[in-house]
């Protein structure tokens, strides 16, 4: 049985149309789901049903992602805009406070949101992400930091050509299998669960991808971690290469009184690789640490 979701669009003050969807109702603290870079919601597939059993859930797409658009000035992208957009979207949806879920880039988004709006956060669930500067830790190497300026320059100089290449490449079965075999755990992930991510990358304009990534590369919430004063669950995947598991361990050690889940065999997509384990930990965390607050 699928969870019935209600879509909507919110217009940011600068004209960016932001797509969102809501589902569920109940007295438990609402939840807000924040995606990773280049994602439009595939990672939450197995979480919708348990989360909406007793609470309202809001999921949204960042600027330039999924069904959300960009303003006339399409340089207005990145983490600062994501945080401001989320605050305004919560206002529009009359969510004074919520438990914030972040996956990958979404971890940086929700950590920054807590730094700026601590009174609106009742809890944090940080999935397969880091506190910041992801180009310095991707595959435990700084090679992406070195390569990224050239990548961005190439995309900025020929955006139409870049879009043509990525839209064709990401749709191929070869690209799907290469990603699964090199970045995920092929023994655990199902192609039908990961395929939507590749479909979204094929549809996403690479210009918006690199501009958003540019905003992340120097952002860090490291100094804020000791000041997080809400219940926090950190989830790390053993085989995560995008954000190596030691980053999750370091966050769990630094955030006061946080809980930590180590997903054996899990990669950057642990929530769809071992959904039973991850969902059980989240439900236990919400019931034990967040309920009634």
N, C-alpha and C positions, 0 to 999 in steps of 0.2 A: 504494500500500500504506500503511495506517495503522499507527502505532506502538501496540502493545498497552500500555495503561496500567492500573495497579492502583489503585483508589480506596481511601480510608480516612478515618477520623474520629479526631481527637485532642481530648480534653476538657481545656481550660485549667483551672487551679486555681479560677477564679471561676465555672466552669460553662459557659463559652462553647464550643460544639462547633465545631471547626475542621475543615473538609473539605480533603483533599489528595489528590494522585495522584502515583504514581511510575512510571517507565518506564526501560528501558535498564539496561545493566550494562557493566562494563569497568574497566580500571585507571586511566583518566584521572580527573582531579579531578572529583568530582560537581558538579552545577550546581543552583541553586535559583532558581526564576522567581517574581518579585514583580510583581504587576499594578499598573495605574493605578487611580485613584479611579473607582468605579462600574464596574469591569471584573472579569471572571471568567475571563480566559484567552484571549480571541479573538486577542490580539496575537501569541501564540506559535505560531499555526497552522503556519507554514512552518519553524519552528525545531525542532520536536519531532524530526523524523526525523534531521537531521544531528547534533543534540546527543546523541541516544541511541545513536548508532552505536558509541560507545566509552566511554560513561560513564553513571552513574546520574543521572537528572533528577527533581527534586522540584518540583512546582507546588502552590500552595495558595491558598485564598481567605481574605481578611481577614474579621474579624468584620463581620457584617451584609452581606457580599458573597457572591454566588453561592450555594453550598450550605452555607456556614458560617452558624451562628446567632449569637445574642448572649446574654450572661449575663442573669440575672434583673434586674440593674441595667443597663439598656440605655444608660446614659450612659457606660459603660466602653468607649468607642470612641476610635480615633485612633492617631496614629503611635507613641506610647509603648507602647500595648498591642500594636501590630503587631510592634514590635521584640522585646518580651518573648515574644510568642507564637512568633515565628520561632525564637528561641533554644531554647525548650522543645520545639518541634516537631522541630528538628534533633537535640536530645538524644534524643527518643523514637525517631527514625529512625536513630540512631547515626551521625549525620553530624558528625564532629568539626570538619570544615572543608569549605568549598565555594567555588566561584566563584558570586558573587551577581549575578543579572541583575535590573535594575529598569527598568520602563517608566513614564514619567510620574510619578505619586505614588510608584511603586516606587523611583525614584531617591532620593527623600528617605528612604525606608525603609532602603535598603541602605547609604546614606551614614551614617545614624544607627547602624545595626547595626555598621558598621565602627568608628565612634567608640567604641562600648561594648564590642565584642567583636573587637578587631583580630586576635587570634590565630586566629580561626575563619574568616577570610576569605583565600582564596588569590588572588582576583582580582575585579574589578568590571567589569560591562558596563552602561553607563548610557545608556539609550535614550530620546531625546526627552523629557527631563525637566530639572529644575533642582535646585539645592542647597536651595531653600526659598522661602518667602513668595510662593507662586504667584499670589495675588490682586493683587500689585503689578505683575506682568508680563504677565498674560493679555492677549493682543492688543496688547501694548506700551502698556498703559494701566492706570490705577488704578481704572477705573470699577467693576470687580467688587469691589474692596476697599470702595468706598463703598456698593454695593448689597447686599453679602452680609448685613450685620446685619438688614436688612429682610426679606431672603429667609428667613433662619433663623427670625426671629420669626414670620413667617407660617406656616412649616411646623410649628414647635413649638406654635403656638396651635391649629392645625387639622390634625393629622397624618393623620387618616382622609380628610379632603377632599383634602389634598395628594396622598395616595397614589392616590386615585381618579382625579385629574386626570392625574398623570404616567403611571399604568399605561395609560390610554386614549390619551394623546397620543403616547407613545413607540412605540406599536404601529402607528401610521399610516404609510403610504407617504410622506405629505407630510413627516413629521418626518425620515424616513430620507433623502429626497432633499435636504431643506434642510440637514441636517448634512453630507452629502457635498459639496454645492455650495458651502457657505460656510466649512467648516472643513478639508476634506481636498482632495486633488487628484483631481477626478472623472475625469481622463484616466488615472490609474494604479490607483485603488482599485476593487476588485470588490465589488459590492453583497453578494454571498454571503459575503464575508470580513468586511465591516463590520456586516452585519445582526445578528449575535449580540451585538454591543455594545448596540445599541438594544433588543434583546429583554431583555438583562439589566437595563438601566435601567428598562424597563417593569415588571420584576418586583421590583426593589429598592425597599425602603421609603425614601422621600425623607428621613425623619427620620435614618436611619443615614448617608445621603449627606451631609447638611449638618453633622451632628455630627463626621463624619470630616474633612470639609473645614475645619471650625472648628479642628481640631487642627493642620492644615497651614499655616494662614494666617500664623502668626507663627513657625513653626519654620524654622530655618536651620542648615545645616551649613557655611556659607561659611568660617568660621574654621578648620574642620577640614580643608578641602581640601589645604592645603600639607603636612599631616601624613599623608596617605594614602601608605602604603608598599608597596602591592601593585600588580601590573600592572593597568592600567585602560584600557578602551576607551570612548570617549565618542562617541555617534552623534547627529548633529543633522540635522533635516530642513529644507531650504531654505524651505519654505512653512509651517512649523509656526507656528500662531497661538496655540495653548494655551501652549506654552513656546517663545518665539521663538528662532531658531537662535543668536543671539548668546549666549544662556545656555550652550549646549553649548560654544561656542567659548571662553567665559570659563572654564568648568570645565576644559577641556582645557589651557588656558594655565596654570592654577593648580595642578592636580594634577601632582606631579612625574613626569616621564617617561611621561606618558599618551599613548595613541594617539588619533587623531581621525578620524572618518569623516563627511564632509559628503555628505548624500544629496540630490543635485540633483533638484528636482521633488518631493521627499518632504515630507510634512506630519507631523502628530503621530502618524500611523500608518505611518510609513516602513517598518517591518518587514514589513507586508503589502502595501505599495505597490511596493517594489523589493526583494522577498525575496532574489533572487539576489545582488544587490550586498551587502546587509546580511549575509546568511548567509556569503558568501565572506569578508568582513572579519572576522566573528566566528571562523570556523574558522581563519583565518590567525593571528589574535590568540591564540587558545587554543593553537595548535601552537607558535607562536614565543615567546610570552611566559609562558605558564602551564605547559605540559607539562614534567614532570620536577621541578617545584618541590615 
